[in-house]
Amino acid sequence: MRLAFVLGTRPEVIKLAPVIRAAEHSEHEPVVISTGQHREMLDQMLQQFGVVPHYELRVMRPRQELPQLTGELLAGITDAIQLSRPDVVLVQGDTSSAFSGALAGFFEKVPVAHVEAGLRTRDLMDPFPEEANRRLIAPLAELHFCPTEKAQGNLIREGVDPDRISIVGNTVIDSLLWARRKLELTQPSGDRSPARRLLVTLHRRENQGAPMQSIVDAISSLAEFESVEVLFPVHKSPTVREIVYPALASVTNVRLTEPLDYFDFVRALDWCDLVLTDSGGVQEEAPTFGKPVLVARDTTERPEGVEAGVAKLVGSSPTRICDSVVTLLANPDAYNAMATACNPFGDGEAAQRIVERIETHHAAEPEAELETALA
């Protein structure tokens, strides 16, 4: 089969690279359509995962609005599909690239497979525009690959045929375990300092502005404790940087860096004691390393982490964030309860399950067409 993979952001590379490798190992032909939605971070990830795009759209412009971005993505992905003529189009998650890829595949009458399907907050505006994107992908997709039973249940309630849904786990765990194996072969673990280490990542649109300023205020307050060390890789978004750098660049115990490449991020995850993030992927990754996750959002489409006790919603309130961090760092019982809970998001075998399900579906299609013709 020829499988077209649409990706444009750092998380999409991380989560689709294992599926691309699994497809290659099964002797299928991957066609990688790179939209360039996160240009600099995307190139970094492509290189680290050894993914070479067949089509590069380069659609991003400074401070581009969503309508213009979506229009350019749809046109560019459609052209790539028409040229490559794939058997299946795979999209991942809830980005504008994923939605545009699903719509382009639907318009070209190519079956669409949605990786990480079924995540919901049930608030159309939170996160924005991701919640709308993933809801819009669902009716366009022919195959839905869910990370958990809860995600499967969301799709069934929306009327998706259960026979089109597979629970496979999340491919982010495939990549994380792959990277950890590589690092164990090449990088010995360093000695830890006595400081308690907080890893921070922030980027979501709904947090930009006043909420992000409140989160940054909380980080500044936490850094006043001599025993707390903060590592904050700052997203490339100008609206993020305009808030973060003026507030934190000169704060003692806070280290601001450029976005980390994947292996450095895995090292940082191993290095830290806990994580403050608004990232969906980090909510899935951190529990594999036994790191408690404080989610700087009011809702999450990954409630499994909260229910399992590996994550806690803290929103953007400086008081709530500070209290939660201090409690975890000062109370070993509270910390260990989150650090030792089981990760509900996967076992590292999701990519192979996805490829096998696509193979089964593809093989069954001619038979179904023949039965329809005979009937």
N, C-alpha and C positions, 0 to 999 in steps of 0.2 A: 504494500500500500504506500501511497504518497500522503504524508501527513503534514499539513501546514500548521506551524506554531506561530501565533501572533503574540509578540511581547514588546514592551516598550519601557518598562520600569525595572528598577533594581529587584523588587520582590518577584516580578514575573520571571526574570531570569533564574533566580534562586529556585523557584517552585516548578518551572518547566524544564530546567536542565536535566533533572533525573528522568523525566519522561522522554526527552530527546535521546538520552543515552540508552534507555530501555528499548526505544524504537529501533535505534541503530543495531543493538545487540540481537534484535529479532529480525534483522535484515529488511526492515522497512526503510523508506526514503524520507527523512525529515526535510521539510522546506521551512526555513526560518525567516519570518517577516518581522523585521525590526522597525518599530515606528519611531523610535528616538524620543519618546515622551519625556523620559528623564535622561537627557543626552549624556552628560559627563559620567554620572553614576552608572548608567547603562553600559557604556563602553568598558568601564572597569570590571563590571560583573561578567560581561561576555568573555572578556579575556581570561578571567580567573576560572571560569567554568569550561573554557575551550569551545564555546559556541560561536560559530561563524555565520552571520546572516547571509541569506541569499538575496534579500531585498532590504534596502535601508531607505526609509521614507523621509526622515529628517524634517518633521512637520512643525517642530516647536519654534515659537517666536517669543521674544521677551514679553512677559506679562500677558500672555495670550489668554483670551476668554474662552470659556468652554464651548460656545456655539461654533466659533471659528476652528478650534482644535478638533471638535468632533467631525465637522464637515471635511476637513483635510484628511483626517484619519480614514473616514469612510471611503473617500475617493482613492486614496493611496492603497489601502488594503484590497479594495475591489480590483484595482489594476493588477496587483500581485497575484490574486487568486485566479483571475482570468488568464494570466501568463503561465502560472505553474500547474493549474488544473489538478488540485489535490483531491483525494478521496474523502478526506475529513479535515475540517478546520478545528484546531484546538485553541481555546482561549482560557485564561486563568483569572479567577478572582473577580474584581469589581472596578477595574480602572476604565478610563475612557477608551484606551486601546482595546480592552476586552469587549466592551459593549460594541464598539465600532467593528471589531473583528467578527463578532457573532452576527451583527446585522448584515455585514458584507457577505458572509457565508450564506446566510438565509436568502439574500437577494440573488445570489448565484446558484441557489439550489444545491449547495454542498452541505452534507450533514455537519452540524456543529457539536463539538464535545466541550462541556464546561467543566474545567478542573477547579476544585474548591467551590462546588455548587451548594446552594441551600442556606448560606449564612444570612441571618436577618436580625435587625434590631427592632423592626416594625415601626420605626420612625423614619419616614421618607426623607427627612431633612438631616438625619444624624446617623451615620456620617454622610456628608454631602460632598460630591454627588454619588458616592459609592453605593449607598443603599438603593438608590434608583437604578443604577447600572446593573446590579446583580439581579434585581427583580425583573428588569427588562430582558436580560439574557435568558432567563428561565423558559419563557414560551418560545424562544427562538432555537433552543438547543434540542438536539435529538438524544444525546447521552449526557447524564448528569453524574459527576463523580464527587460524592460527598465525603467530607472528612470524618463525620460523626453521625450517629443515629439521630441526634437532634436536628441536624441539617437535613437529613432525609425526611424527617417528620414535617419540617417546614414546607418542603416541596410537595409532599403528598397532600397537605392541607390546601395548597394552592391549585390542586388538580393535576399535577404532573403524574403521568403513568408510572406506577412503581416499577414496572419492568424496564423502564428506561433509567432507573436510578441504581447506582452501586455505591456502597460504603467502602471506601478504599483507605482511609486515613489521609493525612496531609503530607504532600510531597516535600514540604519544608523540612520535615524530620529526616527524610531521605538525604537531603543535601547537608543537613547539619551533621549527621552521623558520618557521611562521606568525608566532610571536611575535617571532622575530629580524627578520623582514621589517618588522614594524610598528615595532620599536624603532629600526631603522636609519633609518626615515623621520623619527623624532621625537626620538631621543636621540643626540647625538654622543658618541663615545667619550671618556672622560676620561683624563688623564695617570695613569700607574701610578706608585706609590711603589716604592722599592727593596725593601720588605719582601716576603717570600714569603708567599703568602696561602693559608690552609687553610679550606675551606668544610666545615662539619660538619652532618650531619642524622642524628638518632637517634630511633627511636620503637617499634621492634618489641617485641611482648610477650615474646619469648624472650630479649631483651636487658635487660628491666627487672629491677631488683634488682642482684645482685652483678656480672653481666657489664657492666651500664651503669656501675656505680661504677668498674670497672676501666678502661673506655674513657675516662671522665671523668678518671681519674688520669693517663692517658696524655696527654690534652689539656693538663692542667695542667703536666705536665713539658715538653711541647713549647713552651708559652707562655713558659717561662723563657728561651728563645733570643730575643734582642732582634730578630733578623731574621725572626721568625715572627709573623704576625698571623692570628688565628683569628676567623672569623665563624660564629656558631652560632645559627641560628633555632630556638628551642626549641618542641617540640611541645606542644600544649595538654594532653596527658594529665597528670593530677596525679602519677602514679607516675614520669613522666619528670622533671617539674619539681622534685619532692621530692629528687631526686638531683643534678640539674644546678645549680640555683641556689645551694644552700649551698656546693657545691664550687668553682664557677667565677665567681660574681657579682663577686668582688673581685679576680680574677686579672688582672694586667696583661697586655695584648695579646690578651685574649679579650673579644669583643663579643657579648653575649647579646641577642637580639632576639625579638620576637613572630614567629610564623610569617609568612613573606613571601608577599605576593600573587604571582601567577604572573610578571608582568613583572619585579618586583623580584628574584624568584628567577633568572630568565633573566639579568638584569644581574649577579647575584652569581656565577652560573656563568661568565659571561664575565670577571668580575673576578678570580676565584681562580686559583691555580696548580695545585692538586690538591684532591681531595675525599675526605673520610672519611665513610662513610655505611653505614647498614643498609637503605636504601631500595632496592627493586627498580627503580622508575622512574628514579632518579638514575643507577643503573648503566647504563641505556640512554641517558640524555640527555647525560651528561658527555662521552662520546667524540665526539659531534657537534661539540663545541667544542674538542676536543683536550686534555681535562683528564684526567689519570690518576685512576683510582678505586681507593681502598683500601676494601674491603668488610669492615665490622666484623661479620662473621658467620663461622661455621665451614663453612657450606654455602651454595650459591646455586642457585636454579632458573634462573639465566641464565649457564650455564657458557660460553656463546659469548664473553662478554666476557673471561673469564679465558683462554680458548683463543686469542683474537685478540690478547691482550697488552695490552688497554686497561684491565683490572681485575685486582686481586690480592686474594685472601682473606687477611685478617689477624686474624680472630677478635676476641676481647676482651682479649688479653694486652697489658698496657701495654708490655712490652719489645718485642714484635713490632710493635706499632703505631708506637712511637717509632723503632725501627730502620728500618722501611719508609719513614716520612716523611723521616727524615734522609737516607737513601740517595737518595731521589728529588730532594730539594732540593740535595744536595751533589754529586751525580753527573750531569752533563748528559747523558751517554750513556744512563744508566738512565731518566732523565726523558724524553728524546726518543723512546726506544724505545716508551714507553707513549703519549706524546702524539701521535705520528704514525701509529699503527696505525689500520687501517680500522674504522669502526663496523659491527658485524655486524647491527644491529637494525632497519635500515630506510632508506628513501629519501624518505619524505614523501608517498607515494602510497597508503598502506595503506587509508585511509578510502574512497577511490573504488573500490578493488578489492572491499572488503567490500560496498558497496551494489550493485555490479554482480553479485556472486555471489548475493546475496539475490534480486535481480531474476530472475536465471536460474533459481534454484531455485523461486521462486514461480510463474514462468511454466510450469515443467515439471510442477508438481503436478497441475493439472487433466488434463493429458495422461495422466499415470500413473494417475490415478483412472479415467479413461475406459477405458484399456487393461485395468485390473483388472476393471471391470464387464463389458466385452465378453468377457473370458476366462471 
